[in-house]
Amino acid sequence: MKNTLVYFSSCALDASGKPGSFLSQELPWLLTRFDRVVLCDRRGVALLTQPRPGTISPAKPALGTLRAIFRAPFCRELWRELRHLRADRRLTPKNAVKLYLFTVRGFRLHYWAEAMLNGDGQVTLYSFWLSYDAFAAALCKRRHPKARAVARGHRFDIDRSVNPMNPYLMKRFLGETLDELYPISRDALDRLNECAALPPEKLHILALGSAGSEAHERFDPPCYADGVLHIVSCASVIKRKQLPVLVDALAMWRGARVNWLHIGGGPEENAVRDYAQRKLDSLPDISWEITGAISSDEVARYYETQPFDVFVNTSESEGVPVSIMEAMRAGLIIVAPAINGIPELVDDSIGRLYTPSGSSAALLTTLQTVAALPLADAQAM
């Protein structure tokens, strides 16, 4: 009897078909525990057989999109959420369209997944996000009551401050239909409960992790190796990551020499480069580099071969950042804002949190505190 897992994720693949970091991390484990692993992504469906596939070319089963467009208006849950919007005085044409498109996307993934299920064996429906991919998993669960259906909850998919539509995106239906809901932190659990009254017995905090089981060898702690404070940050270069906050902090730095490496690229990369050039290039004690977009394997090589002292996160909002977990596993002291799930990862034993409202000045003070740590304290952290 076949044991099948359907992995629902709206962003499992990038534009070239390369698996994203979340899928790449979980796939080897999933393949050892299920006979079949089926990916259901917004680009289509594919049967996964290799732990580290280079690229994946998903197929789009015929008529899935057309069926979803015509089925969505007759969805009972759509009309329930429209009434919910009206009761909260938020029923506008724009919000109604957003809800309809959400419903269409969920039905499309549902129909695509159904095309890959042959009805034999045990089925597990696993959505990585609590968005329209989880709605698709719930629709499949309704059709296959004996299947096990679970979903994670992160940030954009549960936080009403990030997406004000979240309370109206089928959360009650998901709570009623799915077997378990797994927010990734206490903060995520609180934000999910702000969206809807959900069955508490189905809610379980289940954190993410970073790939690998062994910590790297530690390099020397801040300023004790060569008189340079080696700072690393790792994130997509987008507005939410607020890299200019770090640039401004470094522009005010006085003391030991600093080398800053940012690992990652993105749509704001050129703007951040230009800003860093204007603010930092005239300062003799500051050197910096932005790598641009690189693979997860290349990220790991940086941590394995370069003696970074401090990892810095400057985001304005986060779930529970895997980038911080990777830096922790590399033995780095963490400096990050006290937001969302970050305080659940970082305390004074391994790093320092700064008040996000203090912006670059608060970050600067925190970096100076870390740089001034006695050798024994830095080694312990």
Secondary structure, 3 states (H helix, E strand, C coil): CCEEEEEEECCCECCCCCECHHHHHHHHHHHHHCCEEEEEECCEEEEECCCCCCCCCCECCCCHHHHHHHHHHHCHHHHHHHHHHHHCCCCCHHHHHHHHHHHHHHHHHHHHHHCCCCCCCEEEEEECCCCHHHHHHHHHHHHCCCCEEEEEECCCCCCCCCCCCHHHCCHHHHHHHCCEEEECCHHHHHHHHHHCCCCHHHECCCCCCCCCCCCCCCCCCCCCCCCEEEEEEECCCCHHHCHHHHHHHHHCCCCCEEEEEEEECCCCHHHHHHHHHHHHCCCCCEEEEECECCCHHHHHHHHHHCCCCEEECCCCCCCCCHHHHHHHHCCCEEEEECCCCHHHCCCCCCEEEECHHHHHHHHHHHHHHHHCCCHHHHHHC
